[in-house]
Amino acid sequence: QVQLVESGGGLVQPGGSLRLSCVASGFAFHFYAMSWFRQFPGKERELVASMSSANPVKEYADSVTGRFTISRDNTKNTLYLQMNSLRPEDTAVYYCNAGWVRPEFAGWGQGTQVTVSS
């Protein structure tokens, strides 16, 4: 059974940083591209960043390019999102899923709330 467990969110001031983690299980993590998505209240989930499985290629939403960095540790089945220079408009619930720019699995984890506010 696929499980995705996100953590690392919290309340941070504008300009601050957070590092999100996603621990995956129930599938061959190292074979899959992995992605971060976020969801604003009342909106559909949107792509934040994707990372391929091998010879890593990365893709970022325009709104986070230069501020966020996606990475992974295949030995720990863990996906990361380093978020720097955070802005109030980054406030959302952040989710991970397998897949390149689109979610592979129908099920989602609980997400982690990121709130950027002074």
KOLLOGU-792865 format. One record per residue: residue in one letter; x, y, z of N, C-alpha, C, O in turn. Coordinates in pm, whole numbers, padded with zeros to 5 digits, always signed. Layout:
N
AXYZXYZXYZXYZ...
This chain:
118
Q+00084-00120+00000+00000+00000+00000+00087+00125+00000+00178+00139+00082V+00059+00214-00093+00136+00338-00104+00108+00427+00017-00007+00451+00053Q+00216+00476+00077+00203+00575+00185+00298+00690+00158+00414+00669+00120L+00249+00809+00177+00327+00931+00160+00304+01015+00285+00191+01052+00316V+00413+01045+00357+00401+01117+00483+00486+01243+00475+00609+01238+00475E+00418+01356+00468+00485+01485+00459+00504+01545+00598+00423+01524+00688S+00613+01621+00613+00639+01690+00739+00729+01809+00714+00782+01825+00605G+00745+01892+00816+00838+02004+00807+00774+02140+00791+00843+02242+00795G+00643+02144+00773+00576+02272+00759+00571+02347+00890+00613+02298+00994G+00518+02467+00883+00505+02549+01003+00479+02693+00969+00449+02727+00854L+00491+02777+01070+00473+02921+01054+00609+02987+01042+00696+02964+01126V+00628+03067+00940+00756+03133+00917+00730+03275+00868+00629+03303+00803Q+00822+03365+00901+00808+03504+00856+00849+03516+00710+00927+03435+00659P+00797+03617+00643+00841+03640+00504+00993+03653+00497+01056+03718+00580G+01050+03590+00394+01195+03587+00380+01261+03469+00447+01380+03445+00428G+01185+03395+00526+01240+03282+00599+01249+03156+00513+01220+03157+00394S+01292+03048+00578+01314+02920+00509+01248+02806+00585+01231+02810+00707L+01213+02704+00509+01165+02578+00565+01216+02465+00477+01241+02483+00357R+01230+02347+00537+01265+02228+00460+01157+02122+00484+01138+02074+00596L+01089+02087+00378+00986+01984+00386+01045+01848+00354+01140+01836+00276S+00989+01745+00415+01028+01607+00388+00905+01525+00353+00795+01552+00400C+00926+01424+00272+00820+01329+00236+00880+01190+00240+00967+01157+00159V+00834+01108+00333+00880+00970+00342+00780+00883+00269+00660+00885+00299A+00829+00806+00174+00743+00724+00089+00763+00576+00119+00873+00533+00156S+00658+00498+00103+00666+00354+00120+00558+00287+00036+00462+00352-00006G+00575+00157+00012+00475+00081-00061+00494+00078-00211+00412+00021-00283F+00602+00138-00260+00634+00133-00402+00784+00152-00418+00853+00192-00324A+00833+00124-00538+00978+00131-00564+01018+00276-00587+01027+00324-00700F+01041+00345-00476+01068+00490-00477+01174+00528-00580+01156+00624-00654H+01282+00453-00585+01395+00494-00668+01363+00485-00817+01437+00543-00897F+01256+00415-00857+01220+00404-00998+01133+00521-01046+01120+00544-01166Y+01073+00592-00952+00973+00693-00987+01029+00834-00983+01107+00869-00895A+00988+00916-01080+00998+01060-01061+00909+01096-00943+00810+01029-00915M+00945+01203-00874+00869+01248-00758+00842+01397-00769+00920+01471-00829S+00733+01439-00712+00692+01580-00724+00637+01634-00594+00586+01559-00510W+00647+01764-00579+00577+01838-00474+00464+01916-00539+00479+01973-00647F+00351+01917-00471+00235+01996-00511+00192+02080-00392+00229+02051-00278R+00113+02184-00418+00055+02260-00310-00088+02296-00343-00128+02302-00459Q-00165+02320-00237-00306+02350-00255-00342+02470-00171-00322+02472-00049F-00396+02572-00238-00447+02690-00170-00593+02666-00134-00659+02587-00202P-00645+02731-00032-00785+02710+00006-00880+02732-00112-00876+02836-00178G-00964+02634-00136-01063+02646-00242-01011+02627-00383-01083+02649-00480K-00884+02586-00395-00823+02571-00527-00779+02427-00549-00770+02347-00456E-00752+02394-00675-00696+02264-00710-00548+02259-00669-00482+02362-00656R-00499+02140-00648-00355+02126-00624-00279+02169-00749-00323+02147-00862E-00163+02232-00725-00080+02275-00837+00062+02224-00817+00106+02203-00705L+00132+02206-00928+00269+02158-00922+00361+02265-00864+00351+02383-00899V+00449+02222-00776+00557+02308-00726+00689+02271-00792+00759+02356-00846A+00722+02142-00788+00849+02096-00844+00844+01947-00869+00774+01873-00799S+00920+01903-00970+00934+01761-01001+01081+01726-01015+01163+01810-01050M+01111+01600-00985+01248+01552-00998+01245+01411-01055+01171+01326-01005S+01324+01385-01158+01326+01254-01219+01394+01153-01127+01451+01190-01025S+01386+01027-01166+01439+00922-01079+01589+00905-01093+01657+00877-00994A+01643+00922-01212+01785+00900-01236+01837+01012-01324+01761+01079-01394N+01971+01033-01320+02031+01149-01389+01940+01269-01367+01885+01325-01461P+01926+01308-01241+01812+01390-01203+01792+01514-01287+01880+01599-01301V+01673+01521-01341+01624+01641-01409+01519+01703-01317+01439+01631-01257K+01519+01833-01307+01427+01903-01218+01344+02003-01296+01390+02064-01392E+01222+02019-01251+01129+02115-01311+01063+02191-01199+01023+02133-01098Y+01051+02323-01215+00992+02407-01111+00882+02494-01169+00888+02535-01285A+00782+02521-01088+00684+02622-01125+00755+02757-01132+00848+02783-01056D+00710+02843-01222+00773+02974-01238+00775+03052-01107+00870+03125-01079S+00672+03036-01028+00658+03116-00906+00759+03079-00798+00779+03156-00704V+00824+02962-00810+00918+02920-00707+01061+02906-00759+01153+02882-00682T+01080+02921-00888+01213+02905-00948+01310+03003-00884+01282+03122-00871G+01426+02949-00845+01528+03032-00782+01514+03042-00631+01605+03091-00564R+01401+02998-00578+01378+03005-00433+01366+02867-00370+01409+02847-00256F+01309+02773-00442+01286+02638-00390+01380+02540-00460+01415+02558-00576T+01420+02434-00387+01504+02329-00444+01448+02192-00404+01429+02164-00286I+01422+02111-00504+01376+01975-00479+01495+01881-00480+01587+01896-00561S+01493+01783-00390+01600+01684-00385+01543+01554-00329+01431+01550-00278R+01623+01448-00338+01576+01319-00290+01692+01237-00238+01807+01255-00280D+01661+01146-00146+01758+01049-00096+01696+00912-00117+01610+00869-00040N+01739+00843-00222+01679+00712-00254+01712+00606-00149+01641+00506-00139T+01818+00627-00071+01851+00530+00034+01753+00540+00151+01740+00446+00230K+01687+00653+00161+01591+00675+00270+01447+00686+00220+01357+00714+00298N+01426+00664+00091+01292+00678+00032+01229+00812+00072+01111+00819+00108T+01309+00916+00064+01265+01047+00112+01286+01155+00006+01390+01161-00059L+01186+01238-00008+01187+01353-00098+01191+01478-00013+01128+01484+00093Y+01265+01579-00058+01278+01703+00017+01237+01823-00069+01239+01817-00192L+01201+01930+00000+01180+02058-00067+01237+02166+00023+01181+02197+00128Q+01349+02224-00019+01408+02336+00052+01344+02463+00000+01350+02492-00120M+01283+02539+00089+01211+02660+00050+01277+02780+00116+01278+02792+00238N+01331+02866+00035+01397+02988+00083+01320+03111+00034+01237+03102-00056S+01350+03224+00094+01287+03351+00056+01135+03336+00047+01074+03377-00051L+01078+03277+00148+00934+03250+00146+00853+03378+00145+00891+03479+00204R+00740+03370+00077+00649+03483+00061+00511+03446+00115+00477+03328+00122P+00432+03544+00153+00295+03512+00200+00216+03430+00098+00132+03349+00137E+00241+03451-00029+00166+03377-00131+00210+03231-00145+00152+03156-00222D+00313+03192-00069+00351+03050-00063+00268+02974+00041+00279+02852+00051T+00187+03045+00117+00104+02981+00219+00008+02883+00154-00073+02921+00069A+00018+02757+00194-00062+02650+00133-00034+02520+00209+00052+02515+00297V-00109+02417+00174-00077+02282+00220+00006+02216+00111-00032+02217-00006Y+00119+02159+00150+00212+02100+00056+00203+01947+00064+00199+01888+00172Y+00200+01886-00055+00188+01741-00068+00297+01688-00161+00346+01760-00247C+00333+01563-00143+00421+01496-00238+00343+01383-00305+00242+01334-00253N+00391+01343-00421+00337+01227-00491+00442+01178-00588+00533+01253-00624A+00430+01058-00631+00514+01009-00739+00465+01072-00870+00353+01121-00879G+00553+01068-00970+00512+01118-01101+00590+01241-01143+00639+01316-01059W+00599+01260-01273+00665+01378-01332+00557+01480-01367+00477+01455-01457V+00553+01588-01302+00463+01704-01313+00315+01672-01291+00235+01763-01268R+00278+01543-01298+00140+01503-01267+00145+01392-01164+00238+01311-01165P+00047+01385-01075+00051+01281-00972+00030+01143-01030-00056+01121-01115E+00112+01049-00983+00104+00911-01027-00007+00835-00955-00079+00755-01015F-00019+00862-00826-00113+00787-00743-00235+00872-00708-00226+00993-00690A-00349+00805-00700-00472+00876-00668-00476+00918-00521-00535+01020-00486G-00413+00838-00436-00415+00870-00294-00309+00972-00258-00203+00979-00321W-00338+01051-00157-00247+01154-00110-00222+01138+00040-00303+01079+00112G-00111+01190+00085-00086+01196+00228-00167+01307+00291-00254+01366+00228Q-00137+01334+00417-00211+01437+00489-00163+01578+00456-00229+01676+00488G-00048+01586+00393+00007+01717+00360+00069+01783+00481+00052+01737+00594T+00140+01891+00458+00199+01970+00565+00170+02118+00539+00193+02168+00429Q+00120+02185+00639+00078+02325+00624+00199+02417+00634+00278+02408+00728V+00212+02504+00538+00313+02609+00540+00239+02743+00546+00156+02773+00461T+00271+02822+00646+00210+02954+00662+00320+03057+00670+00407+03051+00757V+00317+03153+00579+00416+03260+00575+00346+03390+00612+00262+03441+00539S+00383+03440+00728+00314+03558+00780+00401+03626+00884+00476+03562+00957S+00389+03758+00889+00459+03834+00992+00368+03855+01112+00409+03918+01210
